[in-house]
Amino acid sequence: MDDYAPPHAALRGLVEGQYHAGREVLARGETVVVPASLSMSLNLNCGEAPPGSSAAYAAGPGLLYRYGGEERGPTVVEWVGVRLTPLGAYRLIGGPLSRAGGRITDLSDLFGTPGRILAERCRATRDRQERFTLVDAFLLRRLAEGPEPNAETVRAWRLLSAATGLLRVAELAADAGWSVDHFGKVFRRQTGLPPKTAARLMRLRALLGCAARQPADWPRLAAEHGYSDQPHFNRDMREFTGMTPSVYFNRLRPCGCLSAPPRSEAAAAGGSDSFKTAVPIPS
């Protein structure tokens, strides 16, 4: 059974949704795909870490990655998960996100000794509510020390979100009064994503949200969400979810992750290209 808890009121808008604690058993060879997201995910393994995973790590914005018991099983995975909004991550991490976007970073590398201590304390208790309290206290301390993103980046993010990604970078740069090059550098430093990548993820997220509420007419939805053609949409699906549109909802789990197809299926659908941006799990 999974448990959830809201963050402290001071963290709302910085933490996306609720804190999440869960437990699952991965069979030998079972792999879970975590689609690329606009947010930064903090993951604290409170039991046995999946093969190739750190005990506590952050998955940066824009990263498609996998975890699972590829070489051994069963593996019992117990975790606390937190998603930080991009501008929230900038404040709570306390510095540029360009070094954390699109990659896996150990919490001790991201936060130093306090990150290591948080992971140790979460593993030392079996009480999920206490784990939520530890995470809350940790993030509140980070909030007190963190920098504010500048007003231009905040406005650009809001404009891009309101348009579900359908704004050109040149328009956002002009609104900020900056050159396109300067705007792109500042935006990436404070959100962890290049503006074009953020726009593509927003567009895809909006399309999948529509598809979940009605029978999916993929060509029509692709056109309505600004894709030039079906192959253009298919490329974004493979890059950000590792799945084709036809199998995405069949493999979607309640947590928002995806059950990876067997390797024979993946090979038939296009081989390793489906996971070209994934973090490999070492044997």
Phi, psi and chi 1 to 4 in degrees:
 res  aa     phi    psi   chi1   chi2   chi3   chi4
   1 MET       -  138.6  178.8 -177.1  -66.5      -
   2 ASP   -94.4  150.2  -69.1   -1.5      -      -
   3 ASP  -123.9  150.2  -71.7  -42.1      -      -
   4 TYR  -133.4  153.9  -60.5   86.4      -      -
   5 ALA  -150.5  140.8      -      -      -      -
   6 PRO   -74.8  148.8   27.8  -34.1      -      -
   7 PRO   -72.7  166.4   28.1  -34.7      -      -
   8 HIS   -56.0  147.9 -171.7  -79.4      -      -
   9 ALA   -55.1  -34.2      -      -      -      -
  10 ALA   -68.0  -15.7      -      -      -      -
  11 LEU   -99.4   -2.4  -64.9  167.6      -      -
  12 ARG   -67.4  135.9  -73.3  171.9 -167.6  158.8
  13 GLY    92.8  -19.4      -      -      -      -
  14 LEU  -103.0  -35.7  -53.7  178.3      -      -
  15 VAL  -100.6  131.0  173.5      -      -      -
  16 GLU   -87.2  120.7 -176.0  179.2  -70.3      -
  17 GLY    70.0 -138.3      -      -      -      -
  18 GLN  -118.9  163.3  -58.1 -171.0   82.7      -
  19 TYR   -67.1  147.9  -59.1  142.6      -      -
  20 HIS  -133.2  124.3  176.9 -161.2      -      -
  21 ALA  -118.2  133.8      -      -      -      -
  22 GLY  -150.5  173.9      -      -      -      -
  23 ARG  -148.7  134.7 -177.4  179.0 -175.5  -85.0
  24 GLU  -146.2  158.4   62.6 -178.0  -33.5      -
  25 VAL  -112.9  118.7  179.9      -      -      -
  26 LEU   -95.8  124.1  -61.1  173.2      -      -
  27 ALA   -73.4  162.2      -      -      -      -
  28 ARG   -56.2  126.1 -179.2 -178.7  177.6   88.8
  29 GLY    85.9   -7.5      -      -      -      -
  30 GLU   -76.2  134.9 -178.1  178.5    1.8      -
  31 THR  -131.0  138.1  -56.0      -      -      -
  32 VAL  -111.1  132.3  177.5      -      -      -
  33 VAL  -102.0  129.7  177.9      -      -      -
  34 VAL  -106.4  110.5 -176.5      -      -      -
  35 PRO   -63.2  155.6  -20.4   32.3      -      -
  36 ALA   -61.4  145.1      -      -      -      -
  37 SER  -136.8  160.9  169.6      -      -      -
  38 LEU   -75.0  -22.0  -67.3  162.8      -      -
  39 SER   -93.5  168.9   58.4      -      -      -
  40 MET  -103.0  131.5  169.6  171.2  -80.7      -
  41 SER  -104.7  125.3  178.1      -      -      -
  42 LEU  -100.8  125.5  -53.8 -176.6      -      -
  43 ASN  -124.7  121.9  -58.4  -76.6      -      -
  44 LEU  -114.1  109.5  -63.9  101.5      -      -
  45 ASN   -77.7  118.2  -73.6  -50.5      -      -
  46 CYS   -97.7   -3.4  -59.5      -      -      -
  47 GLY  -130.9 -126.8      -      -      -      -
  48 GLU   -83.1  122.3 -177.4 -179.0    2.9      -
  49 ALA   -73.3  142.0      -      -      -      -
  50 PRO   -59.3  152.1  -18.7   30.4      -      -
  51 PRO   -53.2  131.6  -24.7   33.7      -      -
  52 GLY    85.5   -4.7      -      -      -      -
  53 SER  -100.7  145.7  -65.7      -      -      -
  54 SER   -73.1  162.8  -60.1      -      -      -
  55 ALA   -64.1  -33.1      -      -      -      -
  56 ALA  -150.3  128.5      -      -      -      -
  57 TYR  -151.3  162.7   62.8   91.8      -      -
  58 ALA  -113.0  134.7      -      -      -      -
  59 ALA  -103.3  116.2      -      -      -      -
  60 GLY   -69.9  161.4      -      -      -      -
  61 PRO   -55.3  143.2  -21.0   31.8      -      -
  62 GLY    81.9    7.6      -      -      -      -
  63 LEU  -100.8  125.5  177.2   68.3      -      -
  64 LEU   -95.2  122.7  168.1   67.5      -      -
  65 TYR  -143.7  171.4   68.0  101.4      -      -
  66 ARG  -130.0  155.7  -61.7 -178.4  -74.1  165.4
  67 TYR  -145.1  157.3   67.7   87.6      -      -
  68 GLY   162.8  171.1      -      -      -      -
  69 GLY   -91.0   71.5      -      -      -      -
  70 GLU   -70.3  -37.0  -70.7 -158.5    5.9      -
  71 GLU  -111.9   -6.8  -63.0  -61.6  -29.2      -
  72 ARG  -150.0  161.9   68.7 -174.3 -154.0 -156.4
  73 GLY  -178.8  161.9      -      -      -      -
  74 PRO   -74.8  155.4   28.6  -34.5      -      -
  75 THR  -118.7  122.3  -56.9      -      -      -
  76 VAL   -89.5  119.9  179.1      -      -      -
  77 VAL  -113.5  124.5 -176.9      -      -      -
  78 GLU  -127.9  132.6 -172.7  171.3    0.9      -
  79 TRP  -148.0  164.2   74.8   89.5      -      -
  80 VAL  -120.8  129.3  173.5      -      -      -
  81 GLY  -120.5  142.3      -      -      -      -
  82 VAL  -136.2  132.7 -175.7      -      -      -
  83 ARG  -108.7  126.6  -74.5 -167.8  175.6  -89.4
  84 LEU  -103.0  134.4  -54.4 -179.3      -      -
  85 THR   -62.9  155.1   64.8      -      -      -
  86 PRO   -55.2  -47.5  -28.3   36.8      -      -
  87 LEU   -73.3  -27.4  -64.2  174.6      -      -
  88 GLY   -67.1  -40.0      -      -      -      -
  89 ALA   -62.6  -38.6      -      -      -      -
  90 TYR   -59.2  -42.7  177.8   75.0      -      -
  91 ARG   -70.5  -44.4  -70.0 -168.1   65.3 -176.4
  92 LEU   -78.5  -29.6  -64.0  168.6      -      -
  93 ILE   -78.2  -31.7  -72.9  172.2      -      -
  94 GLY    89.3   27.0      -      -      -      -
  95 GLY   174.2 -172.3      -      -      -      -
  96 PRO   -57.1  135.9  -23.2   33.0      -      -
  97 LEU   -90.8   -6.5  -70.6 -169.5      -      -
  98 SER   -60.3  -25.3   48.8      -      -      -
  99 ARG   -83.4  -11.0   61.7 -167.6  172.5   93.6
 100 ALA  -113.1  -17.3      -      -      -      -
 101 GLY   -66.4  138.6      -      -      -      -
 102 GLY    69.1   23.5      -      -      -      -
 103 ARG  -151.6  167.4   67.5 -174.6   65.7 -176.6
 104 ILE   -96.6  131.4  -65.7  -74.5      -      -
 105 THR  -131.3  129.2  -50.5      -      -      -
 106 ASP   -62.8  140.2 -166.4  -81.1      -      -
 107 LEU   -60.6  -31.2  -77.7 -159.6      -      -
 108 SER   -69.3  -27.8   61.0      -      -      -
 109 ASP   -77.5  -33.4  -66.5  -29.9      -      -
 110 LEU   -79.2  -41.2 -161.9   60.5      -      -
 111 PHE  -114.4   -3.9  -64.3  113.9      -      -
 112 GLY    76.0 -153.4      -      -      -      -
 113 THR   -55.5  -41.3  -60.0      -      -      -
 114 PRO   -58.0  -34.3  -27.1   36.6      -      -
 115 GLY   -66.0  -40.8      -      -      -      -
 116 ARG   -65.6  -41.6  176.1 -179.7   56.5   78.7
 117 ILE   -65.1  -40.8  -67.9  172.7      -      -
 118 LEU   -58.8  -46.7  171.9   65.8      -      -
 119 ALA   -61.7  -41.7      -      -      -      -
 120 GLU   -65.0  -41.1  -70.5  172.5   -7.2      -
 121 ARG   -69.2  -36.2  -72.3  178.7  174.5  171.6
 122 CYS   -66.8  -37.4  -76.3      -      -      -
 123 ARG   -71.9  -25.1  -75.7 -163.6  -60.7  -84.7
 124 ALA   -78.3  -15.5      -      -      -      -
 125 THR  -114.8  146.6  178.6      -      -      -
 126 ARG   -97.0   -5.2  -54.7  -58.5  -60.7  170.1
 127 ASP   -87.9  117.5 -174.7  -86.9      -      -
 128 ARG   -66.3  -37.8  -72.3 -178.3  172.2 -179.2
 129 GLN   -63.1  -37.8 -172.0   55.5   54.4      -
 130 GLU   -65.0  -37.3 -174.2  176.1  -11.9      -
 131 ARG   -62.4  -42.9  -71.5  170.6  178.8  164.6
 132 PHE   -60.8  -40.8  -67.9  145.9      -      -
 133 THR   -63.9  -40.4  -59.8      -      -      -
 134 LEU   -63.3  -43.4  -72.7  167.5      -      -
 135 VAL   -64.9  -43.8  171.5      -      -      -
 136 ASP   -57.1  -49.6 -135.8   23.7      -      -
 137 ALA   -62.9  -40.6      -      -      -      -
 138 PHE   -61.4  -47.4  173.9   80.9      -      -
 139 LEU   -68.8  -33.6  -66.0  179.2      -      -
 140 LEU   -65.8  -36.9  -74.2  169.5      -      -
 141 ARG   -66.2  -40.1  -73.7 -166.6  -63.4  -87.7
 142 ARG   -64.8  -37.7  -58.9  -67.4  -53.9 -177.0
 143 LEU   -61.6  -39.4  177.7   61.6      -      -
 144 ALA   -65.0  -23.1      -      -      -      -
 145 GLU  -105.9  -10.7  -56.8  166.7   -0.2      -
 146 GLY   -83.2  155.4      -      -      -      -
 147 PRO   -80.2  154.4   32.2  -35.6      -      -
 148 GLU   -86.3  136.6  -68.3  -86.7    3.1      -
 149 PRO   -65.9  153.4   22.9  -31.1      -      -
 150 ASN   -75.1  160.7   60.2   41.4      -      -
 151 ALA   -62.7  -34.5      -      -      -      -
 152 GLU   -64.8  -40.5  -68.7   86.4   -7.9      -
 153 THR   -68.8  -42.3  -56.1      -      -      -
 154 VAL   -59.4  -46.0  172.9      -      -      -
 155 ARG   -64.5  -43.3  175.5  173.2  166.8   79.5
 156 ALA   -60.9  -41.5      -      -      -      -
 157 TRP   -63.6  -41.9 -172.7  -90.6      -      -
 158 ARG   -65.7  -42.1  -71.5  174.6  178.1  165.7
 159 LEU   -63.9  -44.5  -71.5  172.3      -      -
 160 LEU   -65.7  -40.6 -164.0   57.6      -      -
 161 SER   -64.2  -44.1  -62.0      -      -      -
 162 ALA   -62.8  -31.3      -      -      -      -
 163 ALA   -91.2    8.5      -      -      -      -
 164 THR    45.6   43.7   58.5      -      -      -
 165 GLY    85.3   -4.0      -      -      -      -
 166 LEU   -92.7   55.3  -63.5  176.5      -      -
 167 LEU  -133.4  142.6  -81.1  178.4      -      -
 168 ARG   -79.0  147.7  -66.1 -173.8  -59.2  113.9
 169 VAL   -59.5  -37.3  176.1      -      -      -
 170 ALA   -60.8  -36.3      -      -      -      -
 171 GLU   -67.0  -42.0  -65.8  177.1   85.9      -
 172 LEU   -66.1  -41.4  -64.3  168.8      -      -
 173 ALA   -63.5  -42.8      -      -      -      -
 174 ALA   -64.0  -39.7      -      -      -      -
 175 ASP   -62.7  -35.9 -178.6   78.8      -      -
 176 ALA   -78.4  -14.9      -      -      -      -
 177 GLY    79.3   24.0      -      -      -      -
 178 TRP  -119.0  164.3  -65.2  -19.5      -      -
 179 SER   -70.9  159.2   69.6      -      -      -
 180 VAL   -60.9  -39.8  170.4      -      -      -
 181 ASP   -65.1  -47.3 -176.9   60.4      -      -
 182 HIS   -65.1  -41.8  179.5   67.2      -      -
 183 PHE   -59.5  -45.5  172.1   76.3      -      -
 184 GLY   -61.1  -40.1      -      -      -      -
 185 LYS   -66.7  -45.5  -72.0  177.4 -179.6  176.5
 186 VAL   -67.2  -43.1  174.6      -      -      -
 187 PHE   -59.5  -45.8 -172.0   94.1      -      -
 188 ARG   -67.1  -38.1 -176.1  171.0 -172.7  173.9
 189 ARG   -63.3  -33.5 -173.4  165.5   64.9 -114.7
 190 GLN  -101.2  -10.0  -62.7 -168.6  -10.9      -
 191 THR  -121.1  -15.8   69.5      -      -      -
 192 GLY    85.5   -0.5      -      -      -      -
 193 LEU  -132.6  141.3  -68.9  167.3      -      -
 194 PRO   -62.0  147.5  -17.7   30.6      -      -
 195 PRO   -58.3  -36.1    6.7  -17.3      -      -
 196 LYS   -65.6  -38.7  -80.9 -171.6  177.0 -179.6
 197 THR   -67.4  -41.6  -57.0      -      -      -
 198 ALA   -59.5  -43.5      -      -      -      -
 199 ALA   -63.0  -42.1      -      -      -      -
 200 ARG   -63.9  -41.0  -69.5  168.4   62.1 -152.7
 201 LEU   -66.8  -40.4  -83.2  165.1      -      -
 202 MET   -61.8  -43.4  -71.8  177.4 -175.8      -
 203 ARG   -63.5  -45.2  177.3  171.8   56.3 -174.6
 204 LEU   -66.0  -41.3 -177.9   62.3      -      -
 205 ARG   -61.5  -40.9 -175.3  168.0   68.9  172.8
 206 ALA   -64.2  -41.7      -      -      -      -
 207 LEU   -63.6  -46.2 -174.0  155.8      -      -
 208 LEU   -66.1  -32.7  -68.2  174.6      -      -
 209 GLY   -62.9  -40.5      -      -      -      -
 210 CYS   -66.8  -42.0  -71.9      -      -      -
 211 ALA   -65.0  -29.6      -      -      -      -
 212 ALA   -72.5  -20.0      -      -      -      -
 213 ARG   -98.7   -3.4  -64.6 -170.4  -65.0  -89.1
 214 GLN  -156.6  161.5   58.5 -174.0  -60.4      -
 215 PRO   -56.2  132.8  -24.0   33.6      -      -
 216 ALA   -80.2  109.1      -      -      -      -
 217 ASP   -97.9   87.6  179.2  -11.9      -      -
 218 TRP   -58.1  -46.3  -64.8  115.1      -      -
 219 PRO   -59.8  -41.6  -26.0   36.5      -      -
 220 ARG   -66.4  -45.2  177.0 -178.0   59.9   80.1
 221 LEU   -63.7  -39.3  -73.6  171.7      -      -
 222 ALA   -60.9  -45.3      -      -      -      -
 223 ALA   -65.1  -41.0      -      -      -      -
 224 GLU   -65.9  -24.8  -71.4  176.1   -6.5      -
 225 HIS  -104.1   20.6  -72.3   81.2      -      -
 226 GLY    87.8    9.3      -      -      -      -
 227 TYR   -80.7  139.3  -70.5   96.6      -      -
 228 SER   -69.3  -31.3   57.8      -      -      -
 229 ASP  -164.9  175.1   52.2   30.7      -      -
 230 GLN   -61.8  -43.2 -177.5   76.0   18.2      -
 231 PRO   -58.9  -35.8  -27.9   36.9      -      -
 232 HIS   -60.2  -46.4 -179.5 -162.9      -      -
 233 PHE   -64.6  -43.1  165.0   54.1      -      -
 234 ASN   -60.1  -37.7  -70.1  -15.1      -      -
 235 ARG   -63.4  -43.0  -74.7 -166.2  -63.4  -87.7
 236 ASP   -65.1  -38.6  -87.3   10.1      -      -
 237 MET   -60.6  -46.7  -79.7  -67.1  -66.6      -
 238 ARG   -65.6  -41.6  -74.3 -164.0  -58.9  -88.8
 239 GLU   -68.4  -40.0 -178.8  173.6  -13.9      -
 240 PHE   -99.4  -20.0  -67.3  132.8      -      -
 241 THR  -121.3  -16.8   74.7      -      -      -
 242 GLY    74.3    8.9      -      -      -      -
 243 MET  -127.7  157.6  -56.8  -76.3  166.0      -
 244 THR   -83.6  157.6   61.8      -      -      -
 245 PRO   -55.2  -36.5  -25.2   34.1      -      -
 246 SER   -67.5  -24.1   60.1      -      -      -
 247 VAL  -108.6   -8.7  -57.1      -      -      -
 248 TYR   -54.9  -55.6  174.8   83.2      -      -
 249 PHE   -71.5  -24.4  -75.6  108.3      -      -
 250 ASN   -68.3  -25.1  -70.9  -26.9      -      -
 251 ARG  -110.5    5.0  -63.9 -164.1  170.1  -84.4
 252 LEU   -74.4  130.1 -175.0   62.5      -      -
 253 ARG   -98.1  160.4  -64.4  150.7   60.7  104.3
 254 PRO   -56.2  -30.1  -26.3   34.7      -      -
 255 CYS   -77.0   -8.1   62.8      -      -      -
 256 GLY    98.2   -8.9      -      -      -      -
 257 CYS   -81.9  177.0  -62.6      -      -      -
 258 LEU  -128.8  142.0  -60.3  156.0      -      -
 259 SER   -80.1  122.0  -62.2      -      -      -
 260 ALA   -68.9  142.0      -      -      -      -
 261 PRO   -69.6  155.6   25.6  -32.8      -      -
 262 PRO   -55.0  153.0  -21.7   31.4      -      -
 263 ARG   -59.6  -32.2  -70.2 -165.4  175.5  -81.5
 264 SER   -64.0  -39.6   56.8      -      -      -
 265 GLU   -67.6  -43.8  -99.4 -176.2   54.7      -
 266 ALA   -61.8  -39.7      -      -      -      -
 267 ALA   -65.6  -40.8      -      -      -      -
 268 ALA   -65.9  -29.2      -      -      -      -
 269 ALA   -86.5   -2.4      -      -      -      -
 270 GLY   139.8   10.8      -      -      -      -
 271 GLY    67.4 -148.0      -      -      -      -
 272 SER   -68.9  -11.4   60.7      -      -      -
 273 ASP   -58.9  -29.8 -177.9   65.3      -      -
 274 SER   -61.9  -25.4  -65.9      -      -      -
 275 PHE  -119.8   31.1  -64.0  108.8      -      -
 276 LYS   -65.3  -25.1   63.4 -176.9  177.6 -178.7
 277 THR  -103.6    6.4   58.8      -      -      -
 278 ALA   -77.2  153.8      -      -      -      -
 279 VAL   -81.3  119.2  174.1      -      -      -
 280 PRO   -66.9  148.6   24.5  -31.9      -      -
 281 ILE   -98.1  112.5  -58.6  172.9      -      -
 282 PRO   -62.9  149.2  -16.9   29.9      -      -
 283 SER   -82.3      -   59.4      -      -      -
